Amino acid sequence: MDLVDAKRSGTAEPMAVSFSSSERPSRAEAEAAVRVLLRWAGDDPNREGLLGTPDRVVRAYEEWFAGYREDPVEILERTFSETAGYDEMVVLRDIRFESFCEHHVAPIIGVAHVAYLPNKRVVGISKLARVIELYAKRLQIQEKMTAQIANAIQDVLRPRGVAVVVRATHQCMTTRGIHKPGVSMVTSRMLGAFRNNDATRREFLAMIGGAGSIDGNA
């Protein structure tokens, strides 16, 4: 049973992550936590330049992590079948995203490339971009995000294959720790025909400009 069937039968947790009011801190508590961190960093949260910072940080978090409030299944289920029999590859490339590392809450900046082979139905291309943004707007590791995007498309659209390639830079590596700027990470997830058919995979990689040495075994 995949995530779509499990959701429909009521046996799976919803894809949109939510908390009850008793579990989720209030806005006032969140702002107080920011003030604690400012004090821990060595500054005075009561000085003029920082008075509005807790409110601004909380509002930024609402935007940065909006993906917890959305469901990829609901987005991808809005498909249409009037395709005049089109069954060739659909590719969306160079989709810029911004995410945050779940280990350090440091930015992850990158691009994603997505393809699928339709099986009677297609989805609007903006919906594919929204699914990428949805998963990016959660605390993430790149490997997990790549798999989540591909699995959601496969489970909802039921295409003949799905391919996702993500290339990103991680500020937790460039601005702290090992301090290695200019390094990017590439991850891929190939399903169906993209995993099993070398020619199909090569065609996709050629369309996105190669995207490095990726053999489809992610």
C-alpha positions in Angstrom: 0.0 0.0 0.0 1.5 3.3 -1.1 0.9 6.8 0.4 -2.1 7.5 -1.8 -4.0 4.3 -0.9 -3.0 4.5 2.7 -4.3 8.1 2.9 -7.6 7.2 1.3 -8.1 4.2 3.6 -7.3 6.3 6.7 -4.3 4.2 7.7 -1.5 6.7 7.1 -0.6 10.0 8.6 -1.4 13.0 6.4 1.4 14.2 4.2 0.9 17.8 5.6 2.6 17.8 9.0 0.5 19.5 11.7 0.4 19.8 15.4 -2.4 20.3 17.9 -2.6 23.6 19.7 -1.3 21.9 22.9 1.8 20.6 21.1 2.8 23.7 19.0 4.3 26.6 20.9 2.5 29.9 20.8 3.9 32.8 18.8 4.8 34.5 22.1 6.7 31.4 23.2 8.5 31.3 19.8 9.5 35.0 20.1 10.7 34.4 23.6 12.9 31.6 22.3 14.5 33.9 19.8 15.3 36.4 22.5 17.0 33.6 24.5 19.1 32.8 21.5 20.1 36.4 21.0 21.2 36.6 24.6 23.1 33.3 24.2 24.9 34.7 21.2 26.1 37.6 23.4 23.8 40.4 22.4 21.0 42.4 24.2 17.6 41.6 22.7 16.3 44.8 24.3 18.6 47.2 22.4 16.9 49.2 19.6 18.3 47.2 16.7 17.0 43.9 18.0 13.6 44.9 19.5 11.7 43.7 16.4 14.0 40.8 15.6 12.0 38.1 17.4 8.8 39.0 15.5 10.7 39.1 12.2 12.4 35.8 12.8 9.0 34.1 13.6 7.4 35.6 10.5 10.4 34.4 8.5 10.0 30.9 9.9 6.4 30.9 8.8 7.5 31.5 5.2 10.6 29.3 5.2 8.7 26.3 6.7 5.3 26.7 5.0 5.7 23.2 3.5 4.6 21.6 6.7 1.1 23.0 6.1 0.6 21.6 2.6 -0.1 18.1 1.2 1.6 17.0 -2.0 -1.1 14.4 -2.7 -3.8 17.1 -3.0 -1.6 19.1 -5.3 -0.7 16.3 -7.7 -4.2 14.8 -7.8 -5.4 17.7 -9.9 -4.6 16.0 -13.3 -6.2 16.1 -16.7 -6.5 13.5 -19.5 -7.0 15.6 -22.6 -3.5 15.0 -23.9 -4.2 13.9 -27.6 -2.4 10.7 -26.7 0.9 12.4 -25.6 3.0 9.8 -23.9 6.6 11.1 -24.3 8.8 12.5 -21.5 7.7 15.6 -19.6 10.7 17.5 -18.2 10.8 20.5 -15.9 14.4 21.7 -15.4 16.2 24.4 -13.4 13.6 24.7 -10.7 15.3 26.9 -8.1 14.6 26.1 -4.4 15.7 27.3 -1.0 15.6 24.9 2.0 17.2 24.5 5.4 19.5 21.8 6.7 17.8 19.9 9.5 21.1 19.5 11.4 22.1 23.2 11.6 19.1 25.1 10.2 21.5 26.5 7.6 20.4 27.4 4.1 20.4 24.8 1.2 20.3 26.6 -2.2 19.9 24.7 -5.4 18.0 23.6 -8.4 15.9 20.5 -9.1 15.1 18.8 -12.4 12.1 16.6 -12.7 10.7 14.3 -15.4 8.0 11.7 -15.8 6.6 9.5 -18.5 2.8 10.0 -18.6 0.4 7.1 -18.3 -2.8 8.6 -19.7 -2.9 11.6 -17.4 -0.7 14.6 -17.0 -0.4 17.3 -14.3 0.1 21.0 -14.7 3.8 21.9 -14.6 3.2 24.4 -11.9 2.1 21.6 -9.7 5.5 19.8 -10.1 7.2 23.0 -9.1 4.9 23.4 -6.1 5.7 19.9 -4.9 9.4 20.7 -5.0 8.8 23.9 -3.0 6.6 22.1 -0.5 9.3 19.6 0.4 12.0 22.3 0.3 10.1 24.4 2.8 10.7 21.9 5.5 13.8 21.1 7.5 15.6 18.7 5.2 18.5 16.7 4.0 19.0 16.7 0.3 18.9 12.9 -0.1 15.5 12.6 1.6 14.0 15.6 -0.3 15.1 14.0 -3.6 13.4 10.7 -2.7 10.3 12.4 -1.3 9.7 14.4 -4.6 10.1 11.3 -6.8 8.0 9.0 -4.6 5.2 11.5 -4.3 5.0 11.9 -8.1 5.1 8.2 -8.6 2.5 7.3 -6.0 0.0 9.9 -7.2 0.4 10.1 -11.0 1.2 6.4 -11.5 3.4 7.3 -14.5 5.6 4.8 -16.4 8.6 6.4 -14.7 9.9 9.3 -12.7 13.3 11.0 -12.5 14.5 13.7 -10.1 18.0 15.2 -10.0 18.9 17.9 -7.4 22.0 19.9 -7.2 22.6 22.2 -4.2 25.1 24.0 -2.1 24.9 23.7 1.7 25.8 26.6 3.9 26.4 24.3 6.8 29.5 23.2 4.9 30.5 26.6 3.3 30.0 29.0 6.3 30.9 26.8 9.2 32.7 23.5 10.0 35.0 22.6 7.1 34.5 26.0 5.3 34.6 24.7 1.7 32.8 27.2 -0.6 32.1 26.3 -4.2 31.1 22.7 -3.4 27.8 21.4 -4.7 26.0 18.1 -3.9 24.1 16.1 -6.6 21.5 13.5 -5.7 19.1 11.6 -8.0 16.2 9.3 -7.7 15.2 7.2 -10.8 12.0 5.1 -10.8 10.3 2.9 -13.4 11.6 3.4 -17.0 14.2 5.9 -15.9 15.8 3.2 -13.6 15.3 0.2 -15.9 16.0 1.7 -19.3 19.4 3.2 -20.0 18.3 5.0 -23.1 15.4 6.7 -21.3 17.8 7.8 -18.5 20.4 9.1 -20.9 17.7 11.1 -22.8 16.6 12.8 -19.5 20.2 13.5 -18.5 20.9 15.0 -21.9 17.9 17.3 -21.6 19.0 18.7 -18.2 22.6 19.1 -19.4 24.1 15.9 -18.0 23.9 16.9 -14.3 27.1 15.2 -13.5 27.8 11.5 -13.4 24.5 9.9 -12.3 23.8 6.3 -13.1 20.3 6.1 -11.8 21.0 3.9 -8.8 20.1 6.5 -6.2 
